[in-house]
């Protein structure tokens, strides 16, 4: 029986022992550790902390790694929908072998060695998928060439038929009847596509243009060029021609560096040009001896091409960058590194080079494999001026978070100073400071900021404007914190440890800083986090209204300004929903942290 009783009492002894251990552990833990442990067990608080850390790292680490130009705009990339994988060529095309590739803004098209047509990339404007009537028309025919413009596509069949689809506001997809008669007479050697216009070159060397030709005078082709054109390269506002005598010409708009900076000898016959290419404002040619020559805009840095191993056998170009292929199978790219278009891979077996807009393809292994570099996608799309929303979201977040941090820091410091002095000394000092805080709290914040923004001089810098916003947010936002701290100080100053400190002869400054301030730190921390979320929303609201951060500098608030348009709300939803989500998620995570800290610093909550 005794053995049985001992067996029964053993579990109770273990429970008592474990309970004692817990009490010892609680006694050892400091208040700070208890708060930390309580916070770690608060699920919502941990979700908020992890979420804010992720947002913080994406914004501040991302902004240090990704280059940013606030004044960069790109009209051809406007309103691009979110997407990725622009450079993934279909496997079927690789199996058949690559014959030709033409690159558009977010879409590429090509033909295989079997004469079949393929498209890949991101269908941003409805030009990726070929209409059914064209599919039926070309059924059974081999495709000879493809050409991609900024928003339309063309293909040429082996019997000189041209088909087009995509944007057609200037009829750039439909060859005029008089041009069709010319093709029937002289044949068609090559097709091309540019910004809202299309080009054809006959077998006899006659070039013709249709589509949007009047603004850039592309329809004014000199009569002496008829029958003299060997090849061409399209641009945004003009076309570069290689004549049969080895000279170059520019038709269309004149006056840009591609025209004015062209070496004079290229205008004369006798140049042994084996390949040529052009960007928007620069050009490059490769000669028969393997050398190259470049000219054009200093901004595009065309003339500073890298040292190349071997002889150059082919050159290519996109919107702003230039590329070259040597007889040793190596590829090189230079110029502005827009969307990574100059990050040429290490290769020694490239056989063919295809370039356009912001993408490059180097074909190898007889056309059955390739390497690509450049714009592979815009994860969050672009805005109405062609700026990458992901990049602007990162830099805009940095601006918003910094403004909110500085402003809440100002308000907390002012609130601590006023609250401590008012609560500790009381009397007329307390009365004076509290009446002053009531005056400050009565100022209407938004009307005040709007009025100041309206009277600022036109040459007032953006950074001075930001400083004004931060100071106003801080100077007008301390009153609530001061009242909370004052109330806590009034309760603390009557306690025995304060009386003992005074009896020991400690100065008021020492008592306030060393003894009272640590006991109100919990209120300060909670108010800092909650005030941070509030100021973040206030800054976003001010920038949304146009009185905070203004273009071209980004902030989450001014990125949502376009949401005032019904078209943007319905069609271009990504332009406002991603900045809106960023503001919402950041404010939510900070509020979750603040609420969790408030619960963890409550002694009654810790007792539970």
Protein Blocks (a to p, Z undefined) as FASTA:
>chain_A
ZZmmmmmmmmmmmmmmmmmmmmmmmmmpcfklmmmmmmmmmmklmmmmmmmmmmmmmmmm
mmmmmccdfkbccfklgoiacdehkllccfklmmnopfbdcddfkbccdddfkopacded
jdfkopmbccfklmmmmgoiacfbdcddfkbccdddfkopacdedjfklopmbccfklmm
mmmmnopfbdcddehiacdddfkopacdehjfklnopmmccfklgopafbdcddfkbccd
ddfkopacdedjehiaklmmpcfklmpghiacfbdcddfkbccdddfkopacdedjfklo
mmlccddedjdfbdcddfkbccdddfkopacdedjdehhlmmccddfkbfbdcdehjacc
ddeehhpaccdedjfbdfkopafkopafklmmmmmmmmmmmmmmmmmmmmmmmmmmmmmm
mmmngmmllmmmmmmmmmmmmpcfklmmmmmmmmpcfklcfklmmmmmmmmmmmmmmmmm
mmmmmmmmmmmmmpmklmmmmmnopafklmmmmmmmmmmmmmmmmmmmmmmmmmmmmmmm
mmmnopaccdfbdcfklmmmmmmpmklmmmmmmlmmmmmmmmmmmmmmmmmmmmmmmmmm
pmklmmZZ
